[in-house]
Amino acid sequence: MNKIVILSVATVAVLTFSGCGNKSSDEGSKNAVTTAVEKTKEAASSATDAVKESAHKVVETTKEAATKTTEAVKETATKAVEATKEAASATTEKAKEVVSGGNSKGKAAYAKCVSCHGADGKTKALGKSEVIAGQSVADLEKKIQEYKAGTRNVAGMGMLMHGQVKGLSDEDVKAVSEYISSLK
């Protein structure tokens, strides 16, 4: 841009100092003007090329920044979606527990007890056992662990109960005891 200004000034100076009416002077002036015009064109072309190159660099830099920003937004969105899915899954599981009485594992473990003790735990198994619904968690855990170990035999039910509870883990025993205790 500075070159264009300098060459323009030079052209004006050449025109100003070249005399009028003198043929040889006119030809010299024409040559000087032509030379000045050519140099001005070259300078303008160089300036145009420089502007185009700068603009191209700006466009490329902007594209790179936009790509990086897009990737960052995608990553953040993906993380947010995953976190939302996990939260929804946890909420769904909690809702299932609430609907099932708060102890889905205990309820599932109690499923094989229903045929003898009833869905509500108020049936005397084979007409011999006590009602188990509402007993304390500690008492139920102790009794189930004794049946599991084969050391409890109330009303001849020891072997039958041992077969029913021998596969329960300590965690399962606790869960089923809590569930039975919650039956009212």
C-alpha positions, -999 to 999 in steps of 0.1 A, spaced: 0 0 0 29 24 8 45 15 -25 14 26 -43 14 60 -26 51 65 -32 48 56 -69 17 78 -73 36 107 -59 66 100 -82 42 99 -112 28 133 -102 63 147 -97 74 135 -131 44 150 -148 48 183 -130 85 187 -138 83 176 -174 78 207 -195 50 215 -219 53 220 -256 87 204 -260 85 173 -281 115 155 -268 104 166 -234 70 152 -241 84 118 -251 105 117 -220 75 126 -199 55 99 -216 82 73 -209 85 85 -174 47 83 -170 45 49 -186 73 37 -163 56 52 -133 23 36 -143 39 2 -148 56 4 -114 23 15 -99 6 -15 -115 33 -39 -102 30 -24 -67 -8 -27 -68 -5 -63 -80 20 -71 -52 -3 -54 -26 -33 -74 -40 -13 -106 -37 -3 -98 -1 -39 -90 8 -51 -122 -8 -25 -142 11 -34 -125 44 -71 -132 38 -63 -168 30 -44 -172 62 -72 -156 82 -97 -179 66 -76 -210 73 -70 -199 109 -107 -193 114 -115 -227 99 -91 -244 123 -105 -225 153 -141 -234 142 -131 -271 139 -115 -272 173 -145 -254 188 -169 -279 171 -149 -309 184 -149 -294 219 -187 -288 218 -192 -324 205 -171 -338 233 -189 -318 260 -223 -327 245 -213 -364 245 -202 -363 281 -234 -345 291 -255 -371 273 -236 -399 290 -240 -383 324 -277 -378 317 -281 -414 307 -264 -426 339 -285 -403 361 -317 -415 344 -306 -451 348 -299 -445 385 -332 -427 389 -350 -456 372 -334 -481 394 -343 -461 425 -379 -458 413 -381 -495 408 -369 -500 443 -395 -476 457 -422 -493 437 -411 -528 449 -410 -517 485 -374 -504 485 -356 -537 484 -358 -553 449 -329 -577 457 -347 -589 489 -380 -592 470 -363 -613 443 -347 -636 469 -381 -639 487 -398 -652 455 -389 -688 463 -404 -684 498 -438 -673 486 -451 -708 479 -448 -717 516 -449 -684 535 -473 -665 511 -468 -633 492 -473 -613 524 -453 -636 548 -483 -643 569 -489 -679 560 -477 -706 583 -455 -728 561 -470 -763 557 -492 -753 586 -462 -757 610 -440 -726 610 -446 -693 626 -457 -662 606 -425 -645 594 -439 -611 583 -428 -582 605 -401 -600 625 -370 -580 632 -342 -580 607 -317 -593 632 -339 -623 642 -346 -632 606 -310 -630 596 -300 -652 626 -327 -678 618 -319 -679 581 -281 -682 588 -289 -711 612 -310 -729 585 -282 -723 560 -256 -738 584 -280 -768 591 -282 -760 628 -318 -750 630 -348 -774 628 -381 -760 640 -411 -783 635 -391 -807 613 -385 -779 587 -347 -778 590 -338 -799 559 -364 -782 537 -353 -747 548 -316 -757 545 -322 -766 508 -340 -733 502 -314 -710 517 -280 -728 512 -273 -708 480 -279 -674 495 -249 -651 501 -247 -631 533 -258 -601 513 -288 -620 500 -297 -631 536 -296 -595 548 -317 -583 518 -343 -610 522 -344 -604 560 -350 -567 554 -377 -575 529 -395 -599 552 -393 -575 581 -409 -548 560 -440 -570 553 -468 -560 576 
